Amino acid sequence: MPLKDISECKVLVVDDTEANLDILVEALGDQYDVSVALDGEGALEAAAEEPPDIILLDIMMPGMNGYQVCQSLKGNPATAGIPVIFLTAMSEIANKTKGFQLGAVDYITKPFEILEVQARLKTHLSLVMARRHLEMQNETLEEKVRERTLELALTQDVTIHSLASLAETRDNETGGHIIRTQNYVKALAGRMARDARHREALDETTIDLLFKSAPLHDIGKVGVPDAILLKPGKLSEGEFEIMKTHAELGYQALARAEQAFEMKNRPSFLKHAKDIAYSHHEKWDGGGYPRGLAGEDIPLSGRIMALADVYDALICKRVYKPAFPHEKAAAIIREGSGGHFCPDAAEAFTALEDVFQRIASRFADQDQ
């Protein structure tokens, strides 16, 4: 909405003396859109029906006096921002002070000089227009910030999706695995956030970043030779050692990206993606890889991802195993609590078994 010119401003004059109204309308009518009210009640009705840009308000009126009118105007959110200039024969300092305390912006004493009224009115209307111009600029700036934030979020999502798709093209695991595991991660994190021990670490923003980052857990597999990555059978001990390097490779790739864009000390999906890629094969008892971390030394995101990844591997068919039913997979998860899996994550899984089953069913691979 364009900002109107000062000559288009609406001025409401409130006075119980018609002679005063006539003088002011004649003096101001050529410069502004002037309307009048003869009493306080009429002033409030006029201001509510079509809010003016400024009000010239007499104090000594029958019924509601000017102080009461001003107090009502300032108590109504729809009219609270309208500047009020008191125009009155009351000239005592105490009277003026009361007016300012009620929210008036100026005080003109009767008998008034028209040139003074015109000058003060112009000054205050200029301030009104300047404030509105600033508000419009702020609204425009906020809208641009919202658009830019949305654009950055979309760019981030596209980047994650592209990287995950790249890993998927080189892996015999399916896109369904990526979608299922990220939903398992979100469910687990949301459940664990109920616990006071994890509530601060798993706030809403962090859970959203974990959900977005989870698809990158196996990004390091792009660095594993095809002969091993796509082998149609169980890996030998030596081949498995090479396969295990994907955790380190994924971490290094994401760490370099984080460093290149100077994001190491900023909240970003890269931090969570890096932790997930590096630690989702660690085990609570220290028997995992690549660093043999144990307990709470394993990043929380890695502990959550570990359970989600293993559950999905259990219920899906692999070249070296058939798909396990949920009951068998759930039993393995529960048995692994405190060994393979973080006890808190395993406890959350037990509470969410029906949720896991629904996710698995909703995003099931066609051949399963």
N, C-alpha and C positions, 0 to 999 in steps of 0.2 A: 504494500500500500504506500503510494508516494506521500511525502511530507507536504502538508498544505502550507501556503504562503501565510505570513503573519496577518495580512489583510483579510484572510478568510476565517480568522479566529472568532470564536463565539464568546461574547461578554455578557454575563448576567448581572444586572444592576438591581439591588434590593434596597428599597427605601419606602417608608410609609408616607412620605411627603411627595405629592405628585409634582410639585414645582421643581424639586430636586431631580426627579426622574426626567422631566422635560429638558432640563438644562444638560444633563449628562447624555441623554439620547441624541440631542442636537449636536453636542460637541464630539461625540464618539461614533455616531451613526454612519458618517462617511468613511470611517477608517475600519470599522469592525462590524460584525453581525451582532447587533445588540438586542437583547430581550430584557424584560423587566418583571419584577414581582413586588407587590405592595406589602407583603408580610412574610414572616418566617416560614409558615406552612406552605405558602405559595412558592417560596424559594426552594424548599426541599423537593416539592413536586416537580418543579421545572428542572432542577438539577438531575433528578432521577430519570425523568422522561427523555431529556436530551442534554447530557452533561456538557456544560460550557468549558471553555479553556481557562477562564478566570472569573472570579466573582468579586464585585464591589459590594460590600455588605455594611449596611447601617447597623448600629448597635441598639439604640434606644427605639424600640418598636413595641406596639401592643401585642399581647399574646407571647409568642416566642421572641425573646430578644436576640440580638446578633450573636452573643456568646453561645446561647443554646443552639442556634442554627449551625454555627461553626463546629460545635462539639458533635452534633448529629452528622454533619458532612464528613468529619474526620473519622467517625466511628463506622462509616459505611465503606467497605472496600471499593465499591463502584464509584464513590465520589471523594475518597480520601486524598487522592492525588491532585485535586483541583486547588490551585492557589487562591487564597482568600485575602483580599485587602479590605481592612476595616475603614469605613468612611463615616466619621462621627464627630459630634461636638464635644465628646468626652476627651479631655486632654491631659488628665492626671497620669503620672508615671505608672501608678498602680493599675490603672485601667489598660494602658498600653501593654504593660507586662502580662496581664491576664490574657490579653488577646494573643500575644506571641506564644504563651504557654499552651493555648488551645490549638495552635497550629497556623495562625495567620502569618503571612509573609511580609506584610507591610501595614502601615497605619497612617491615614491621611485625616487631618483635623479640619472640621468645618469651622467657619466658612472656607471652602476650598477654592483654590485657583485652578481654572480649567487646564492651563498649561502644565501645572504640576501633576494633575491627574493624568493627563495625556502622556507626560514623560514617564511617570512611574509605571503606568499601564504598559507602555511600550517596552520598558526595561524588563518587567516581569514576564511578559509574553515572549520576549526574545529568549529569556531563560527557559521558559516552557518548551519552545521550539528546539533550543539547543539540547535540552535533556531528551526530547523525543528523538532527535537525530542521533544522539549517542545510543539510545536504546535500540534504534533500528540497526545501527552499525553493529552493536553487540549481538543482536539476533542473527544478523547476516553472518557474523564471524562464527557464532555458535553452530549455525547450520553448516558452514564450510568445515568446521572441525568435525561435526557428526559425519558429514560425507567422507572426509578424509579418513576418519577412524574406520568407517564401514569399508572403504576401499582397501585400507591396510589389512583389515581382518579378512577380507575376501582374498587378497593377494597371499596372505599367510595360509589360508585354507587350500588355495590352488597349489601353492608350493608343496605343502604336505602331501596332498593327493598325488601330485606329479612324482614326488620322490617315492611314495609308497607304490605307485603303479610301476615305476622303474624296477623296484625290487621284485615286484610280483612277476614281471615278465621273465625274470631269471630264476624263478623259484617254482618248484612243483606244488607249492601250497597255493590255495585259491584266494580270490578276492573276498570270498565269504569268510575266510579265516580272519582277514584284516578287519572286516566289519563286526564280526562276532566278538573278537577279542577287545576291540575298543569299547563295545557296549558292556562286556563283562567288567572291564576296568572302571567304567563310569558307575556301574551298579555297586561294585565293591567299595570304591572310594566314597560314594554317597553313604553307604551303610557304616563304614568305619568312621566317617566324620561325626557320627552320633556319639562316639566315645570321646570323652574329654581329653584323652591322651593324643588324639589325632585331629581334634576339631580345628585347632589353629592352623595346622599344616594342610588340612584338606578343606579350605574354604571354597566357595562357589567358583571363584575365578580359577583356582588351581585345578579343581575337578574338571572344568571345561578344557583347560590346557592339557591335562592328562588324556582326556578323551581325544583331543586333536593330535596329540603326540604319539599315542599308542600305535598307529599304523606304521611308524618308523622303527619299530622294535627290531626288525630283521633287515634293515637297510644295508647292513654290512655284508649281506650275502652276495651283493653285486661284485664283491672282491674275491669270492670263492670260485675256483675253477669249475667249469661245467661238468667235467668228468666226475667230480665229487658231488656237486650240488644237485645234479640231475640223475645220479646213479639209481637205476631201478632195483634197488635191493639194499640190504643192510650195509653200513659202512664198516670198513676195517678199522682197527685201532688207529692206524696212522692216518687214514682218511678222516676219521672223526676228530683227530687233533687239528687237522687243517680246517675242518668245518667249524670248530670252536673259535677260530680266529675271527669269525664274523662279528662277534660282540665287540672286540677291540677295533676292528675296521669301521664298524658303524659309529662307535664313539669318536674315533679320530676324525672321521669325515664331518660329523656334526660339530665337533669342537673347532675344527678349522673354519667352518662356516660362521660359528659364533664369534670367533676371533676376528675374522675378516670384516665383519660388520659391527665390531666393537660392541657386542651385546652381552659380554660375559657378566657384567654387573647389573644388567637390566632384567626385569621380569619378562620372560620370553618362553615360547613353546620349545625353543632349542635347548634350554637347560633341562627341561623334563624329558625331551626326546633323547638327549645325550645320556642322561641317567638311565633311562629305560633300556636303550640299546646296549649299554655297558653292563647292566646288572641284572637283566631279566633271567639269566641262567645261574645266578648265585643262589645258594641254598641257606636256609636259616641256620643249619648246623655247620656251615663252613665247607661243605663238600661240593660246592658248585664251581663255576668258572666265569670269567677268566682270572679273577684275583683271589678266589677263595675267601671272600668276605663272609662274615657270620653275624647273625642277630641284627641289631639296629645299626650296625655299620653298613648294612645294605640300604641304599636309598629307599624310602618308602614307596616311591613310584615303581622301582624295580621289584619290590616284594609283591606288590599288587599285580604287576604285569606277569610275574612268574606263575602265579596261580592261574590267571586267565589263559595264558599260553598253554600250560600243561593240560588244563581241562579241555580246551578245544582240540588239542592233539589226541587226547584219549577218546573223545567221542567221534573222531573222524577217521576214516579209512586211510591208512598209509601203506606204502609198498611193503613195509616190514610188519604190519599188524592190521587186523580188522578193526572196524569201528566198535568201541565199547558202548554198551547201553549206559544211560545216565547213572543208574544205580551203582554200577561197577566203578565208573569214573568218580562219583561222589565218595564212594568208600575209600578209594585210593587217595583222594584229597584229604579226607579226614584222618586217615592213617599217617599221612605225611605231615600233619600239623606238628610243629616243633622240630621236625627233621628237615624235610625239603621246604616246607612252607612256613611263613610267618604265622604264629598262632592266631593273631588278631585277624589276619586275612582269611584264614581257614574258618574261623568262627563266623565271620561275615558271610562267607560262602554258604555255610550250613543254613544260615537264616535266609539266604537268597536262592536256594536250590530251584524253586519254582520259577523265579525270574530268569535264571540261567537256562532252564529248559525252554522257556518261551523265546528267549533270544536265539538259542540254537535252532529252534523250529522256524522262527521267522526268517532267519538268514541262512537256512540250510542250503548246501550245494545241491544242484539238480540230481547228481548221480547218487546222492545219499538221502 
